[in-house]
Every structure is written in C-alpha cells, then in structure tokens.
C-alpha cells in the first residue's frame, strides 16, 4: 500500500531528508501514549549545511520562511522514522517556532507561516495546529529558525 502523504509530498515536489542527528544531549523524539514530542529541529539541508543568519539583517522574511519549511521537513523525517508512515499522523497538535531576529523585527508570525502553511498543504485539516512564534537574540549554531512539534499519532 502506498503512503498517501508521501504521494501528496511528491505532488508538491517535497522529499524528506535523512533524519538529522541531535546536536547536543537530547533525542529527536519522545513518545508518550499517542503523542510524539519532537525536539527543536534546525534548517539543515541535505548536504549538511544550514540556513544561518539573523532576520531581517542577513536573510529576508521570505528566506526565513524557507528555513521554517526546511525545519518541518526535517521534523517530518523524524516522525516517519518513529512511526513508519506519515499516514499514521492523526493531528499536528502544536508548533513552536523561534526566529533568530533583530530586536525590532516583528514579523515572526510571517516567518513561521512557512512551516504552518507547509503542514496544511501536506496534511490538510490534520495539519491545523496551535502555534507560538517567537523572536530570539540567537539560536543554536547561528541558524535562522528552530521549530519543535507535538504530533498525535495512531
């Protein structure tokens, strides 16, 4: 049986990367009952490089949205590794997004929309989620965005 979420992602031109290794003393995911609590994911490209910089000084908000989308693809790779198929996702419950931004930047929600909109494209109503979008003075390894998720699974 094909994974219909994989089919949907292929139609959107999206592919899941290899699961990134944690960059410190934690695990990518902890399952508690039917909830997956995913650690913060970084915008790591397939070649191992990362989208770094401060918004809007080094990157535009649109480039920040791309970083947010990359974070989501990396987090979805973790989900698939944990449960075997993204079709087993019942609901994206919560998304917390952190934007490496200048003190006067107020477009955090616009940047994190890159992540939220991707989840809606891939999962439809199952991608609707609660959300926090915050600015940070800095993020690990200088990345532009970090995102964690809570996902309900079958």
N, C-alpha and C positions, 0 to 999 in steps of 0.2 A: 504494500500500500504506500502510495506517495505521501509525503509530508506536505499538506496543502499550504502551510505557512512558508515552507521552502519554495513552493511553486509561486506563491504571491511575491516573495522576495525576488525570485528570478525575474518575474514580470517587471518589477520595479528596478531591475538592474543591480540588486544588492546581493552581496555574498558575505557570509560570516567568516571572520578571520580565525586563525588559531587562537585558542584561549591564552590570553596573556598571563604570565606568571605574576603573582603578587610581588610588589616592590619592597615589602617590609615584612614584619612578623604578624601576618594575618592570613586568612584563607579567602578565596574569592566568593564563597557562598556557604551559608549555614542554612540547613533545612530544619524548620520547626513545624511539625504537623504538615499542613498543606501550604505553608508559606516558605518561600525562598527569600532570605535576606542577603542581598548582594552587596559586597563591599564596593567602595567607590572605585569606579573604573576611569581610566585615563584615555585620552585620544591617541592611541598607539596604532600606527599604520602597519600594513602587512610586512614592510621591510624593517620594522622595529623602531623607526623614527617616530617622534611625537610632534603634535601640533603644540608649540610653545608660544608664550608671549602674553602680554597684557592687552586687554581690550579697553578702549579703542586706540591706544598708542601704537602697539605693534601689529594688531590684527583688527580688521573691521568687524562689526557685529555679525555680518554675513559669514565671515571666516570663522567666527566663534560658533555660529550655528553648525557649520561643517564639523567642527571639533566635537560638538554635542552629539551629532549624528554618529560620528565615529565611536564615541563613548558607548552609545546604545548598541551598536553592532558588536562591540567587544563584550558588553554585558549579556547580550542575547546568546553569544557563543558560550558563555558560562552557563546560562540557563539550559541550553541544549545539551551541554556536556553532563549536567546534573540530572536531567530527566529524560534524555534520549530523543525527544521530539518537541519542537515548539508548538505542535498541535495540542500538547498537554497543558498549555498555558490557559488557565481559566480567566484570569484578570491581571492586568498590570495594576497593582494596588497603589503604589506610591513611588514618586520620583523626587529625589533631592538633587538639585543642580547647583554647583558652585562655579562662579566665573571669576577668573583672575582679572581684576579690573582696577582701573584708576579710581581714586576716592570719589570723584564727582560723576562717574558713569552711573546712569540709572536704567540702562537697557537690559538688565539681567534677564527679565522675562523673555525679551525678544531672542536673546542668545539661546536660552533653554528651550524655546519653542522648536528649535531644530530637532531636539530629542523627542519632545511630546508629539510633534507632527509625524515623525517617523513611526512612532509606536502606533498612532492612529492609522497610518497608511497600511502597516503590516497586519495589525490585529483588529481593525475596525472597532466596534464597541468594546471589545475586550481590552483594547489599548487605552481606554479612558482611565485617568488616574488622578489622585491628589498630587499636589506638587509644591515644592519650595524652590525658589530661585534666588540665590544669594550672591553677593559680591564678596570677594576675599582679597586681602592685601597680597597674598601669594598662595600658590598651590604646589604640591609635591613636584619636583623635577622641573618647575617652571611652566607646567602645562597650562593651556588656556582654559580648560574646563575639566571638572571632575563630576561624575554622576554616580549615585547609588540608587538601587531599586528594591522594592518589595514586590514579589510576584506570587500570586496564588496559582497553584497547580493542581491537577487531578490527583 
